[in-house]
Amino acid sequence: MNAFTVSPPCKGPLKLFQLYKGLRSTYRGSDITRRVQRFDGWTDRASADDANAKGYEHAETVREYYDLCSELMIFGWGESLHFAPLSPRESLEESKIRHQQLMISKLELREGMTVVDVGCGIGGPMRRVVREAGVRVLGVNYSEVQLAKARSLNAEAGIDHMVEYFATSFMDMGAIADGTCDGAYAIESTCHAPDKVGAFAEIYRVLKPGSLFWGQEMCLTDRFDPHDSEHRTIKQALMHGIALKDIATTGEVDRALETAGFQVLEGMNRGVEGAGPTKPWYQPMDTPLGSLSRKAYTGMAGVAEVLRVLPKGTKDVIRLLDQTADAYVAGGRTDIFTPLYCFLARKPL
Protein backbone atom coordinates (compact mmCIF):
# COMPACT_ATOMS: atom_id res chain seq x y z
CA MET A 1 0.00 0.00 0.00
CA ASN A 2 1.00 3.62 -0.18
CA ALA A 3 -0.41 5.87 2.48
CA PHE A 4 1.26 8.77 4.19
CA THR A 5 -0.82 10.83 6.56
CA VAL A 6 0.69 12.43 9.62
CA SER A 7 -0.47 14.73 12.33
CA PRO A 8 2.58 16.52 13.79
CA PRO A 9 1.38 16.54 17.44
CA CYS A 10 1.27 12.71 17.33
CA LYS A 11 4.87 12.37 16.22
CA GLY A 12 7.24 13.06 19.09
CA PRO A 13 11.04 13.15 19.19
CA LEU A 14 11.32 9.36 19.60
CA LYS A 15 9.32 8.72 16.41
CA LEU A 16 11.38 11.26 14.52
CA PHE A 17 14.61 9.68 15.76
CA GLN A 18 13.37 6.23 14.71
CA LEU A 19 12.57 7.64 11.27
CA TYR A 20 16.05 9.16 11.05
CA LYS A 21 17.70 5.84 11.96
CA GLY A 22 15.47 3.86 9.65
CA LEU A 23 16.06 6.08 6.63
CA ARG A 24 19.83 6.19 7.20
CA SER A 25 19.94 2.40 7.38
CA THR A 26 17.61 1.82 4.43
CA TYR A 27 19.07 4.34 2.00
CA ARG A 28 22.74 3.72 2.93
CA GLY A 29 24.07 6.72 1.04
CA SER A 30 22.40 5.89 -2.28
CA ASP A 31 21.21 8.62 -4.64
CA ILE A 32 17.58 8.77 -3.56
CA THR A 33 16.62 11.60 -5.93
CA ARG A 34 17.89 9.58 -8.89
CA ARG A 35 16.09 6.46 -7.64
CA VAL A 36 12.79 8.36 -7.33
CA GLN A 37 13.27 9.78 -10.82
CA ARG A 38 13.86 6.29 -12.18
CA PHE A 39 10.79 4.98 -10.36
CA ASP A 40 8.73 7.81 -11.83
CA GLY A 41 9.64 6.51 -15.28
CA TRP A 42 8.46 2.96 -14.71
CA THR A 43 5.19 3.32 -16.64
CA ASP A 44 7.10 4.52 -19.73
CA ARG A 45 9.50 1.57 -19.47
CA ALA A 46 6.60 -0.84 -19.07
CA SER A 47 4.84 0.61 -22.12
CA ALA A 48 8.03 0.44 -24.17
CA ASP A 49 8.41 -3.20 -23.17
CA ASP A 50 4.86 -3.93 -24.30
CA ALA A 51 5.77 -2.48 -27.68
CA ASN A 52 9.36 -3.69 -28.09
CA ALA A 53 9.73 -6.68 -25.71
CA LYS A 54 12.79 -5.23 -23.95
CA GLY A 55 12.36 -7.28 -20.79
CA TYR A 56 10.77 -4.91 -18.28
CA GLU A 57 10.50 -6.68 -14.89
CA HIS A 58 7.60 -5.33 -12.85
CA ALA A 59 8.72 -7.15 -9.70
CA GLU A 60 11.84 -4.96 -9.65
CA THR A 61 9.69 -1.82 -9.78
CA VAL A 62 7.53 -3.07 -6.92
CA ARG A 63 10.59 -3.90 -4.83
CA GLU A 64 12.09 -0.44 -5.43
CA TYR A 65 8.77 1.18 -4.49
CA TYR A 66 8.74 -0.54 -1.10
CA ASP A 67 12.48 -0.10 -0.54
CA LEU A 68 12.08 3.66 -1.04
CA CYS A 69 8.83 4.18 0.82
CA SER A 70 8.50 1.69 3.69
CA GLU A 71 10.14 3.72 6.47
CA LEU A 72 8.01 6.77 5.66
CA MET A 73 4.90 4.60 5.40
CA ILE A 74 5.59 3.23 8.89
CA PHE A 75 6.07 6.77 10.19
CA GLY A 76 2.78 7.94 8.70
CA TRP A 77 0.56 4.85 8.89
CA GLY A 78 1.96 2.45 11.50
CA GLU A 79 3.43 -1.04 11.31
CA SER A 80 0.41 -2.58 9.55
CA LEU A 81 0.72 -1.11 6.07
CA HIS A 82 -2.80 -1.77 4.86
CA PHE A 83 -6.22 -0.18 4.74
CA ALA A 84 -9.12 -1.29 6.91
CA PRO A 85 -12.84 -0.54 7.22
CA LEU A 86 -12.98 2.49 9.53
CA SER A 87 -15.43 2.96 12.37
CA PRO A 88 -16.19 6.38 13.92
CA ARG A 89 -15.69 4.76 17.32
CA GLU A 90 -12.15 3.58 16.61
CA SER A 91 -8.71 4.93 15.88
CA LEU A 92 -7.03 3.89 12.63
CA GLU A 93 -4.90 1.38 14.54
CA GLU A 94 -7.94 -0.11 16.30
CA SER A 95 -9.70 -0.53 12.95
CA LYS A 96 -6.69 -2.34 11.51
CA ILE A 97 -6.57 -4.68 14.51
CA ARG A 98 -10.29 -5.48 14.16
CA HIS A 99 -9.80 -6.17 10.45
CA GLN A 100 -6.88 -8.54 11.14
CA GLN A 101 -8.93 -10.36 13.75
CA LEU A 102 -11.70 -10.82 11.19
CA MET A 103 -9.16 -12.39 8.83
CA ILE A 104 -7.93 -14.75 11.57
CA SER A 105 -11.51 -15.81 12.24
CA LYS A 106 -12.35 -16.32 8.56
CA LEU A 107 -9.23 -18.47 8.04
CA GLU A 108 -10.18 -20.62 11.05
CA LEU A 109 -6.59 -20.52 12.26
CA ARG A 110 -5.63 -22.81 15.13
CA GLU A 111 -2.49 -23.36 17.15
CA GLY A 112 0.01 -25.60 15.41
CA MET A 113 -0.96 -24.65 11.85
CA THR A 114 1.49 -23.34 9.27
CA VAL A 115 0.28 -20.44 7.13
CA VAL A 116 1.93 -18.46 4.35
CA ASP A 117 1.91 -14.66 4.44
CA VAL A 118 2.07 -13.75 0.74
CA GLY A 119 3.91 -10.44 0.42
CA CYS A 120 4.40 -10.07 4.16
CA GLY A 121 5.86 -6.55 4.09
CA ILE A 122 7.27 -5.61 7.48
CA GLY A 123 5.04 -8.14 9.24
CA GLY A 124 2.35 -6.08 11.00
CA PRO A 125 -0.51 -8.56 10.41
CA MET A 126 1.94 -11.46 10.82
CA ARG A 127 2.69 -10.48 14.41
CA ARG A 128 -1.01 -10.45 15.29
CA VAL A 129 -1.59 -13.78 13.54
CA VAL A 130 1.23 -15.42 15.52
CA ARG A 131 0.23 -13.87 18.87
CA GLU A 132 -3.52 -14.50 18.61
CA ALA A 133 -3.66 -17.78 16.67
CA GLY A 134 -0.39 -19.43 17.74
CA VAL A 135 0.44 -20.46 14.18
CA ARG A 136 3.78 -20.73 12.40
CA VAL A 137 4.14 -18.26 9.52
CA LEU A 138 6.10 -18.46 6.29
CA GLY A 139 6.80 -14.84 5.31
CA VAL A 140 7.31 -14.31 1.57
CA ASN A 141 8.62 -10.96 0.33
CA TYR A 142 10.71 -9.84 -2.63
CA SER A 143 12.01 -6.78 -0.74
CA GLU A 144 14.95 -7.74 1.46
CA VAL A 145 14.72 -4.26 3.01
CA GLN A 146 11.23 -5.04 4.25
CA LEU A 147 12.19 -8.55 5.33
CA ALA A 148 15.05 -7.17 7.43
CA LYS A 149 12.60 -4.79 9.10
CA ALA A 150 10.17 -7.64 9.71
CA ARG A 151 12.92 -9.72 11.32
CA SER A 152 13.88 -6.85 13.61
CA LEU A 153 10.31 -6.09 14.68
CA ASN A 154 9.48 -9.78 15.12
CA ALA A 155 12.53 -10.21 17.35
CA GLU A 156 11.43 -7.22 19.45
CA ALA A 157 7.97 -8.80 19.73
CA GLY A 158 9.46 -12.15 20.77
CA ILE A 159 7.95 -14.12 17.88
CA ASP A 160 10.94 -14.51 15.57
CA HIS A 161 11.14 -18.23 16.32
CA MET A 162 7.63 -18.65 14.88
CA VAL A 163 8.49 -17.20 11.47
CA GLU A 164 10.47 -18.46 8.50
CA TYR A 165 11.47 -15.89 5.88
CA PHE A 166 11.63 -16.29 2.11
CA ALA A 167 13.24 -13.51 0.05
CA THR A 168 11.48 -14.34 -3.18
CA SER A 169 8.64 -13.29 -5.44
CA PHE A 170 5.25 -14.77 -4.63
CA MET A 171 5.06 -15.63 -8.34
CA ASP A 172 7.62 -18.38 -7.68
CA MET A 173 7.61 -19.78 -4.14
CA GLY A 174 9.60 -22.85 -5.12
CA ALA A 175 11.27 -23.03 -1.70
CA ILE A 176 7.88 -24.01 -0.23
CA ALA A 177 6.84 -27.56 -1.07
CA ASP A 178 3.50 -28.49 -2.65
CA GLY A 179 0.57 -28.95 -0.28
CA THR A 180 2.37 -28.04 2.95
CA CYS A 181 0.46 -24.97 4.22
CA ASP A 182 -2.73 -25.00 6.29
CA GLY A 183 -3.78 -21.53 5.13
CA ALA A 184 -2.69 -18.41 3.29
CA TYR A 185 -3.36 -14.70 3.29
CA ALA A 186 -2.34 -11.90 0.94
CA ILE A 187 -3.04 -8.36 2.11
CA GLU A 188 -2.66 -5.75 -0.65
CA SER A 189 0.12 -7.78 -2.27
CA THR A 190 -1.26 -9.82 -5.18
CA CYS A 191 -2.62 -6.57 -6.63
CA HIS A 192 1.02 -6.10 -7.76
CA ALA A 193 1.08 -9.41 -9.65
CA PRO A 194 1.71 -9.03 -13.39
CA ASP A 195 -0.26 -12.27 -13.83
CA LYS A 196 -3.01 -12.67 -11.25
CA VAL A 197 -3.94 -16.22 -12.27
CA GLY A 198 -0.27 -17.19 -11.98
CA ALA A 199 -0.03 -15.66 -8.50
CA PHE A 200 -3.15 -17.43 -7.28
CA ALA A 201 -2.03 -20.72 -8.86
CA GLU A 202 1.24 -20.57 -6.92
CA ILE A 203 -0.66 -19.99 -3.66
CA TYR A 204 -2.99 -22.86 -4.58
CA ARG A 205 0.05 -25.11 -5.10
CA VAL A 206 1.48 -24.65 -1.59
CA LEU A 207 -1.86 -25.15 0.19
CA LYS A 208 -3.14 -28.45 1.52
CA PRO A 209 -6.46 -29.60 0.04
CA GLY A 210 -9.36 -28.02 1.92
CA SER A 211 -7.26 -25.06 3.13
CA LEU A 212 -8.54 -21.47 3.11
CA PHE A 213 -7.07 -18.40 1.44
CA TRP A 214 -7.95 -14.82 2.47
CA GLY A 215 -7.06 -11.97 0.18
CA GLN A 216 -7.40 -8.20 0.21
CA GLU A 217 -7.13 -6.70 -3.27
CA MET A 218 -7.03 -3.20 -4.69
CA CYS A 219 -9.79 -3.12 -7.31
CA LEU A 220 -11.82 -0.98 -9.65
CA THR A 221 -15.49 -0.90 -8.68
CA ASP A 222 -18.54 -1.15 -10.94
CA ARG A 223 -18.65 2.67 -11.01
CA PHE A 224 -15.45 2.86 -13.06
CA ASP A 225 -16.22 4.01 -16.60
CA PRO A 226 -13.34 3.36 -19.03
CA HIS A 227 -14.79 6.01 -21.35
CA ASP A 228 -14.66 8.72 -18.65
CA SER A 229 -11.44 10.74 -18.97
CA GLU A 230 -11.41 11.68 -15.27
CA HIS A 231 -11.77 8.02 -14.29
CA ARG A 232 -8.92 7.02 -16.61
CA THR A 233 -6.69 9.79 -15.19
CA ILE A 234 -7.34 8.64 -11.61
CA LYS A 235 -6.67 5.03 -12.55
CA GLN A 236 -3.35 5.94 -14.17
CA ALA A 237 -2.31 8.02 -11.13
CA LEU A 238 -3.08 5.09 -8.82
CA MET A 239 -1.24 2.59 -11.00
CA HIS A 240 1.79 4.86 -11.24
CA GLY A 241 2.01 5.74 -7.54
CA ILE A 242 1.35 2.26 -6.14
CA ALA A 243 3.37 0.36 -8.78
CA LEU A 244 0.40 -1.57 -10.15
CA LYS A 245 0.78 -3.04 -13.65
CA ASP A 246 -3.02 -2.86 -13.91
CA ILE A 247 -6.01 -2.63 -11.58
CA ALA A 248 -8.46 -5.52 -11.78
CA THR A 249 -12.19 -5.34 -11.25
CA THR A 250 -13.68 -7.38 -8.43
CA GLY A 251 -15.16 -9.77 -10.98
CA GLU A 252 -11.76 -10.27 -12.62
CA VAL A 253 -10.28 -11.20 -9.23
CA ASP A 254 -12.98 -13.81 -8.66
CA ARG A 255 -12.52 -15.27 -12.13
CA ALA A 256 -8.73 -15.45 -11.64
CA LEU A 257 -9.23 -17.35 -8.38
CA GLU A 258 -11.57 -19.82 -10.07
CA THR A 259 -9.21 -20.27 -13.01
CA ALA A 260 -6.41 -21.10 -10.55
CA GLY A 261 -8.65 -23.82 -9.07
CA PHE A 262 -10.08 -22.10 -5.97
CA GLN A 263 -13.68 -22.17 -4.85
CA VAL A 264 -14.68 -18.58 -4.02
CA LEU A 265 -16.67 -18.65 -0.79
CA GLU A 266 -17.23 -14.92 -0.41
CA GLY A 267 -16.14 -11.60 -1.86
CA MET A 268 -16.98 -8.19 -0.46
CA ASN A 269 -15.91 -4.58 -0.84
CA ARG A 270 -15.49 -3.99 2.87
CA GLY A 271 -14.86 -0.32 2.22
CA VAL A 272 -18.61 0.18 1.78
CA GLU A 273 -20.29 -3.05 2.92
CA GLY A 274 -20.66 -4.65 6.34
CA ALA A 275 -22.34 -4.03 9.65
CA GLY A 276 -22.32 -0.76 11.54
CA PRO A 277 -21.54 2.84 10.63
CA THR A 278 -18.30 3.42 8.78
CA LYS A 279 -16.05 6.27 7.74
CA PRO A 280 -14.63 6.40 4.21
CA TRP A 281 -11.52 4.21 3.99
CA TYR A 282 -9.57 7.18 2.60
CA GLN A 283 -10.70 9.60 5.36
CA PRO A 284 -7.32 9.81 7.18
CA MET A 285 -5.80 11.22 3.97
CA ASP A 286 -8.76 13.49 3.19
CA THR A 287 -8.76 15.87 6.15
CA PRO A 288 -7.48 19.45 5.77
CA LEU A 289 -4.97 18.76 8.56
CA GLY A 290 -3.77 15.55 6.91
CA SER A 291 -3.23 17.23 3.55
CA LEU A 292 -1.49 20.23 5.09
CA SER A 293 0.66 17.94 7.22
CA ARG A 294 1.91 16.07 4.16
CA LYS A 295 2.77 19.34 2.40
CA ALA A 296 4.42 20.65 5.56
CA TYR A 297 6.55 17.53 5.96
CA THR A 298 7.80 17.88 2.38
CA GLY A 299 9.06 21.36 3.21
CA MET A 300 10.45 20.29 6.57
CA ALA A 301 12.25 17.38 4.93
CA GLY A 302 13.95 19.80 2.54
CA VAL A 303 15.27 21.82 5.49
CA ALA A 304 16.29 18.62 7.31
CA GLU A 305 18.24 17.51 4.24
CA VAL A 306 20.18 20.80 4.19
CA LEU A 307 20.98 20.30 7.88
CA ARG A 308 21.93 16.66 7.13
CA VAL A 309 19.35 15.40 9.59
CA LEU A 310 17.65 13.38 6.84
CA PRO A 311 19.26 11.74 3.80
CA LYS A 312 19.22 13.84 0.66
CA GLY A 313 16.23 12.94 -1.50
CA THR A 314 13.85 12.15 1.38
CA LYS A 315 11.62 15.04 0.33
CA ASP A 316 11.29 13.47 -3.13
CA VAL A 317 9.96 10.25 -1.60
CA ILE A 318 7.52 12.23 0.57
CA ARG A 319 6.33 14.11 -2.50
CA LEU A 320 5.75 10.78 -4.29
CA LEU A 321 3.71 9.49 -1.35
CA ASP A 322 1.77 12.75 -1.14
CA GLN A 323 0.80 12.59 -4.81
CA THR A 324 -0.32 9.00 -4.40
CA ALA A 325 -2.38 9.89 -1.33
CA ASP A 326 -4.17 12.47 -3.49
CA ALA A 327 -4.86 9.73 -6.05
CA TYR A 328 -6.26 7.46 -3.34
CA VAL A 329 -8.60 10.23 -2.22
CA ALA A 330 -9.74 10.90 -5.79
CA GLY A 331 -10.39 7.19 -6.33
CA GLY A 332 -12.33 7.00 -3.08
CA ARG A 333 -14.40 10.14 -3.59
CA THR A 334 -15.51 9.04 -7.04
CA ASP A 335 -16.10 5.51 -5.72
CA ILE A 336 -14.28 3.98 -8.69
CA PHE A 337 -11.57 2.32 -6.58
CA THR A 338 -11.33 0.30 -3.39
CA PRO A 339 -8.31 -1.18 -1.55
CA LEU A 340 -10.72 -3.35 0.43
CA TYR A 341 -12.06 -6.04 -1.86
CA CYS A 342 -11.74 -8.97 0.55
CA PHE A 343 -12.33 -12.55 -0.49
CA LEU A 344 -12.27 -15.97 1.10
CA ALA A 345 -11.46 -18.94 -1.11
CA ARG A 346 -10.88 -22.64 -0.53
CA LYS A 347 -8.66 -25.20 -2.24
CA PRO A 348 -11.10 -28.06 -2.84
CA LEU A 349 -10.59 -31.41 -1.17
C-alpha positions, -999 to +999 in steps of 0.1 A: +000+000+000+010+036-002-004+059+025+013+088+042-008+108+066+007+124+096-005+147+123+026+165+138+014+165+174+013+127+173+049+124+162+072+131+191+110+132+192+113+094+196+093+087+164+114+113+145+146+097+158+134+062+147+126+076+113+160+092+110+177+058+120+155+039+097+161+061+066+198+062+072+199+024+074+176+018+044+191+043+020+227+037+029+241+067+010+224+059-023+212+086-046+176+088-036+166+116-059+179+096-089+161+065-076+128+084-073+133+098-108+139+063-122+108+050-104+087+078-118+096+065-153+085+030-147+052+033-166+071+045-197+095+016-195+066-008-191+048+006-221+080+004-242+084-032-232+049-039-243+058-025-277+094-037-281+097-067-257+128-052-239+124-073-208+108-049-183+105-067-149+076-053-129+087-072-097+118-050-096+097-018-098+075-031-069+106-039-048+121-004-054+088+012-045+087-005-011+125-001-005+121+037-010+088+042+008+085+017+037+101+037+065+080+068+057+049+046+054+056+032+089+061+068+102+028+079+087+006+048+089+020+025+115+034-010+113+004-026+096+007-011+061-028-018+049-062-002+047-091-013+069-128-005+072-130+025+095-154+030+124-162+064+139-157+048+173-121+036+166-087+049+159-070+039+126-049+014+145-079-001+163-097-005+130-067-023+115-066-047+145-103-055+142-098-062+105-069-085+111-089-104+137-117-108+112-092-124+088-079-147+116-115-158+122-123-163+086-092-185+080-102-206+110-066-205+123-056-228+151-025-234+172+000-256+154-010-246+119+015-233+093+003-204+071+019-185+044+019-147+044+021-138+007+039-104+004+044-101+042+059-065+041+073-056+075+050-081+092+024-061+110-005-086+104+019-115+108+027-105+144-010-104+153-016-138+135+012-154+155+002-139+189-035-145+186-037-178+167-004-194+177+004-205+142+038-207+124+041-183+095+061-185+063+068-148+053+073-143+016+086-110+003+107-098-026+120-068-007+149-077+015+147-043+030+112-050+042+122-086+053+151-072+074+126-048+091+102-076+097+129-097+113+139-069+136+103-061+147+095-098+151+125-102+173+114-072+195+080-088+197+095-122+208+079-141+179+109-145+156+111-182+163+076-187+149+085-172+115+105-185+085+115-159+059+116-163+021+132-135+001+115-143-032+086-133-054+053-148-046+051-156-083+076-184-077+076-198-041+096-229-051+113-230-017+079-240-002+068-276-011+035-285-026+006-289-003+024-280+029+005-250+042-027-250+063-038-215+051-027-184+033-034-147+033-023-119+009-030-084+021-027-058-006+001-078-023-013-098-052-026-066-066+010-061-078+011-094-097+017-090-134-003-123-138-030-127-113-039-162-123-003-172-120+000-157-085-031-174-073-020-207-089+012-206-069-007-200-037-030-229-046+001-251-051+015-247-016-019-252+002-031-284+015-065-296+000-094-280+019-073-251+031-085-215+031-071-184+014-079-148+025-071-120+002-074-082+002-071-067-033-070-032-047-098-031-073-118-010-096-155-009-087-185-011-109-186+027-110-155+029-131-162+040-166-133+034-190-148+060-213-147+087-187-114+107-190-114+117-153-118+080-143-089+070-166-067+098-152-073+086-116-067+050-125-033+059-142-023+080-111-031+051-088-012+026-110+018+049-112+020+057-075+014+023-061+034+004-088+004-016-101+008-030-137-030-029-139-060-026-116-085-055-118-122-053-113-137-074-084-152-098-110-118-103-126-103-112-092-130-138-087-125-153-121-087-155-116-092-173-084-116-198-101-092-203-130-064-211-105-086-238-091-101-221-060-137-222-048-147-186-040-167-186-008-172-149-004-161-116-019-170-082-005-159-046-008-155-040+029-149-003+022-186+002+018-203-030+029-207-046+063-223-040+096-223-008+115-215+028+106-183+034+088-160+063+077-146+064+042-115+042+040-096+072+026-107+096+054-073+098+072-058+112+040-088+135+032-088+159+062-075+195+058-050+188+086-038+155+069-032+172+035-015+202+051+007+179+072+019+161+042+028+193+024+044+207+056+065+175+060+078+179+024+091+214+032+104+203+066+122+174+049+140+198+025+153+218+055+163+186+073+182+175+042+202+208+042+210+203+079+219+167+071+193+154+096+176+134+068+193+117+038+192+138+007+162+129-015+138+121+014+116+150+003+113+135-031+100+102-016+075+122+006+063+141-025+058+108-043+037+095-013+018+128-011+008+126-048-003+090-044-024+099-013-042+125-035-049+097-061-063+075-033-086+102-022-097+109-058-104+072-063-123+070-031-144+101-036-155+090-070-161+055-057-143+040-087-116+023-066-113+003-034-083-012-016-107-034+004-121-060-019-117-090+006-123-125-005-123-160+011-115-189-011-109-226-005-087-252-022-111-281-028-106-314-012 
